[in-house]
Amino acid sequence: MPSKSGSKYIITEDLRSEIAANSYNICSLEELIQKSGTKRIIAVGDVTTERLKDAGIKLFMEVVDLKTKRNEHRNFAHIEGSMEVVNDPGTISLELFNLIGRLIRRGTGGRIEVHGEEDLAVIPIIYYSGFDTVVAYGIPDRGLGCIDINPDIKGTVNRLVERMKLQ
């Protein structure tokens, strides 16, 4: 990955459509509890993280922005020791992309608090994760989405990353 400080990947409308077409795999909390016995679970989103932790699922990594849907009034608090990054809506900052990569490669995981928007963090998570990982994320007004990383989804994401423009 390039390492130009302050850079970010811009997600074009074409890429947004492609991402949306590959991201609606609804799963149940029970399915995730079962998968957590043999796989690393990574949560993206505050409500998703809270739900999984409340269910007793040990998370390898969580990526949150301390917000939820605009019309809901819930407060999510900063947790001491969290890593913090800035990520503008509709982009993936190079800082976020590289931090996710470092934490996965080192096998340490952890909590990343994003100042901005965390939704697209799923892309670098899939890019860097192995086939022993499930990514859980919220699908507004639909439920819990899950991506069980496999060669097909990894290939799709790798091709997306190759086409993203670094600005």
N, C-alpha and C positions, 0 to 999 in steps of 0.2 A: 504494500500500500504506500502511496506517496505520503510525504510527511510535511507538507506546507502548513505552517502554523496559521490558525484562524480560518482554514479552508473548510468547505462543507460540500457534501454531495447534494446536488439539486435533483429532485425527483420530478421529472417531466410528466405531463398528462398521459403520454403513452405508457410510461413506466407505472404510473398510478393505476391505470386500467389493468395492466398485467398483474400487478400486486393484488388488486382487489379480486381478480379472477381466481387467484390461487390461495385465498385466505379464509374461506368459510368452512372450516371443519369443526362443527359444534361437538363438544364432548361433555360428559357429566363429571361432577366432582368425584364421584365414586370411581370412574375410570382413571382419573388422575391419581387418586389415592393408591389404586392398584399399580399403576405404572411407576409410582414413586419408590416402590420396593426394589426395582431393578434399573431405573433410569434417573439421570439428573433432571430436575425440574427447574426451569427458568420461568419466572413470571414477569410479564410486562404490563404495567398499569397498577394503580393504587388499589382499586376495588378487587382486582384479580389477586394481587399479593395478599391483601387482607383475608379474602375468602379462603385461599389455600392455606395460609398460616393458621386460621381459625379451625380448619379441618385437620390440623396436625401434620401437614405436609412440610417436610424439611426442604427448603429452597436452596439450590446451589447459587442462584443469582436472582436478584430482583431489580427491575428498572422502573422507577416511579417518577412522577413529576409533582407530587403532593397536591394533585387536583383530580376531579372527576368531571363528568359531563357538566357543562356550564349551568344547567338549570337545577342541579343538585347542590345543596349547601352542606357539604361534609368537609371537615377539616382533617387533613392528614399532616402529621407532624414530622419535622426533621428528626432523624435518629443520629445521635453522635457516632462518629466513625464512618459514616457514609461517604462515599466518593461523590463529588459534585462536578457536573459539567454543564455547559451551556449548549442548547440545541434548539435552533429556530424551528417553528412549525414548517412542515413540508420539506424538511431537509434532514440530512444526517451529518452532524459535524464530524470532522476528522478526529477531533478529540474523543467524542463518544465512540466512534468506530474503533479507534485504536485502544481505548480503555477496555472495551468489551473483549477485544482480541487478547490483550495482555492477561486479563483475569481468567479467561477460558484456557489459554495456553499454560498458564502457571498452575491451573487446577485449584485456584483459591476462591473463585466466585466472589460474592459479596453483594453489597447494596449500592446502587448508583442512583443518586437523586439528580434529576435533570431540571435545569432552569430553562423552561420553554416547553417543549413537547417530546414525549418519549415514545409515541406510537410506532415510529419507523425503526426503533431499536431492534425489532424482530429480524430485520435484514442482516445486520452484522452478527447477531446471535447465531443465526443459521449459517452464515458464511464461516464462522470460526468453530462452531460446535461439531462434535462427532455424532455418530449414529446412536450413542447412548443417551441422547438428550431429547426432552420434550419441552417445547415452548408453549406456555399458556398465556392467553391474552383475552381481554374483554372485547366482545362484539356488542356495541351499544344496542340496547333493546332486543337483543337476540340471545345472549348467553355467554358461555365460556368457549373460547376457541382454543384448539390444540393443534400443534404441528409436531408430529413424531418425525424427527429428522431421519431422512432416508436418502439414498443416492439421487432419486428423482428430484426431490425438493431442493436438495443441495445444489444440483446442477442448474436448476431454474434460477436460484438465487445467485449463484456464481455468474451466470450469464447476465442477470440484471445489474450486478455490481460492475461488470465490465462495461456496460452501456451507460452507467450514471456519469454525469458530468461533474468534475471537480471544479469548484469556483473559489 
